[in-house]
Amino acid sequence: MKLSLEKNMHYRICTINYSKLCDFFLLSKILYIIQIILIKLNLTNHYYLNNSNRLLINKLLNLISNKYNLALIKSPKIGYNLKKITIKKILFLDKNSKININNEADYENIMWSVLFTNRIVPKTINLIKKQTRINLAESFKQ
């Protein structure tokens, strides 16, 4: 992944990952409130989301879009919520990442994630192709 950080030292980068804890309504509310407080206090640049559409997640995504100018997406399961992030998004999975697909909704979330990211790292394309039935071209969004 080559970013010209030497030329643009003002890059503000955050990482966004998927968490199953955000699937539980009350727990997700608490987690999103904590993350909103942390982003306002400049105490973290790592965030955990799920693919739900709630008021608090929308507020968090707006804050992320206003605070940062690059987001490294560490999970393809975030889905349609990536559309609400207005900064540049790069889908970047570790080589040891495991993409668990339990139902058709997981496939849909992966496809939305692929669609709404600006760039996908080539190793991530290979990982998605290897672990799912989704066939992406090698040059897709590189």
C-alpha positions as CSV (number, residue, x, y, z in Angstrom):
1,M,0.0,0.0,0.0
2,K,1.7,3.2,-1.2
3,L,0.4,6.4,0.2
4,S,2.4,9.5,-0.5
5,L,2.6,10.5,3.2
6,E,5.8,12.4,2.6
7,K,4.0,14.9,0.5
8,N,0.9,14.9,2.7
9,M,2.0,14.8,6.3
10,H,-1.4,16.1,7.4
11,Y,-3.1,12.8,6.7
12,R,-5.3,11.8,9.6
13,I,-5.9,8.1,9.4
14,C,-8.4,5.9,11.3
15,T,-9.1,2.2,11.3
16,I,-12.6,0.8,11.3
17,N,-13.4,-2.8,12.2
18,Y,-16.5,-4.9,12.6
19,S,-17.6,-6.1,16.0
20,K,-20.3,-8.6,16.9
21,L,-20.8,-6.7,20.2
22,C,-22.4,-4.0,18.2
23,D,-25.2,-6.4,17.2
24,F,-26.7,-6.3,20.7
25,F,-29.0,-3.3,20.9
26,L,-28.3,-2.0,24.4
27,L,-24.6,-2.9,24.3
28,S,-24.2,-1.2,20.9
29,K,-25.7,2.0,22.2
30,I,-23.2,2.1,25.1
31,L,-20.3,1.3,22.7
32,Y,-21.3,4.0,20.2
33,I,-21.7,6.6,22.9
34,I,-18.2,5.7,24.3
35,Q,-16.7,5.9,20.8
36,I,-18.4,9.3,20.2
37,I,-16.9,10.6,23.4
38,L,-13.5,9.3,22.5
39,I,-13.5,10.8,19.1
40,K,-14.5,14.2,20.5
41,L,-11.6,14.0,23.0
42,N,-9.1,12.8,20.4
43,L,-8.3,9.7,22.4
44,T,-8.5,7.0,19.7
45,N,-8.5,6.5,16.0
46,H,-9.8,2.9,16.1
47,Y,-13.5,2.3,15.8
48,Y,-15.9,-0.6,15.8
49,L,-19.1,-0.8,13.9
50,N,-21.7,-3.2,12.6
51,N,-24.0,-3.0,9.6
52,S,-27.0,-1.6,11.4
53,N,-28.7,1.7,10.7
54,R,-29.1,3.5,13.9
55,L,-29.0,7.2,14.9
56,L,-25.8,6.8,17.0
57,I,-23.9,5.0,14.3
58,N,-24.8,7.8,11.9
59,K,-23.5,10.4,14.3
60,L,-20.3,8.4,14.8
61,L,-19.8,8.1,11.0
62,N,-20.3,11.8,10.6
63,L,-17.7,12.6,13.2
64,I,-15.3,10.2,11.6
65,S,-15.8,11.9,8.2
66,N,-15.2,15.3,9.7
67,K,-12.2,14.3,11.7
68,Y,-10.2,12.1,9.4
69,N,-9.3,12.1,5.7
70,L,-8.5,8.4,5.3
71,A,-10.1,5.3,6.8
72,L,-8.6,1.8,6.7
73,I,-11.5,-0.6,6.7
74,K,-10.4,-3.8,8.4
75,S,-13.5,-5.9,7.8
76,P,-15.7,-6.4,4.7
77,K,-18.8,-7.0,6.9
78,I,-19.5,-3.3,7.6
79,G,-21.5,-3.1,4.5
80,Y,-23.8,-0.2,3.5
81,N,-22.7,2.0,6.3
82,L,-19.5,2.7,4.4
83,K,-21.5,4.9,2.0
84,K,-22.1,7.3,4.9
85,I,-18.4,7.9,5.4
86,T,-17.4,10.6,3.0
87,I,-13.6,10.3,3.3
88,K,-11.3,8.0,1.2
89,K,-11.8,4.4,2.3
90,I,-9.3,1.6,1.7
91,L,-10.3,-2.0,2.3
92,F,-7.3,-3.6,3.9
93,L,-7.5,-7.1,5.5
94,D,-4.6,-8.8,7.2
95,K,-3.3,-11.9,5.5
96,N,-4.5,-14.0,8.5
97,S,-8.1,-12.6,8.4
98,K,-10.9,-15.0,8.3
99,I,-14.1,-14.0,6.5
100,N,-16.9,-15.8,8.3
101,I,-20.0,-16.1,6.1
102,N,-23.0,-17.4,7.9
103,N,-25.9,-16.3,5.6
104,E,-26.8,-14.4,2.5
105,A,-26.7,-11.1,4.4
106,D,-23.0,-11.5,5.0
107,Y,-22.5,-11.8,1.2
108,E,-24.5,-8.6,0.7
109,N,-22.5,-6.8,3.3
110,I,-19.2,-7.8,1.7
111,M,-20.5,-6.7,-1.7
112,W,-21.6,-3.3,-0.3
113,S,-18.2,-2.9,1.4
114,V,-16.4,-3.7,-1.9
115,L,-18.7,-1.2,-3.7
116,F,-18.3,1.7,-1.3
117,T,-14.5,1.6,-0.7
118,N,-12.3,3.7,-2.9
119,R,-9.5,1.2,-3.1
120,I,-8.9,-2.4,-2.3
121,V,-5.5,-3.7,-1.5
122,P,-4.5,-6.6,-3.9
123,K,-3.9,-9.1,-1.1
124,T,-7.4,-8.3,0.2
125,I,-8.9,-9.1,-3.3
126,N,-7.1,-12.5,-3.2
127,L,-8.3,-13.2,0.3
128,I,-11.9,-12.4,-0.6
129,K,-11.8,-14.5,-3.7
130,K,-10.2,-17.4,-1.8
131,Q,-12.6,-17.4,1.2
132,T,-15.9,-16.5,-0.6
133,R,-17.6,-17.3,-3.8
134,I,-17.2,-13.6,-4.8
135,N,-15.1,-13.3,-7.9
136,L,-13.3,-9.9,-8.1
137,A,-10.9,-9.0,-11.0
138,E,-7.3,-8.6,-10.0
139,S,-7.3,-4.9,-11.0
140,F,-10.6,-4.1,-9.2
141,K,-10.2,-0.7,-7.4
142,Q,-6.4,-0.9,-7.2
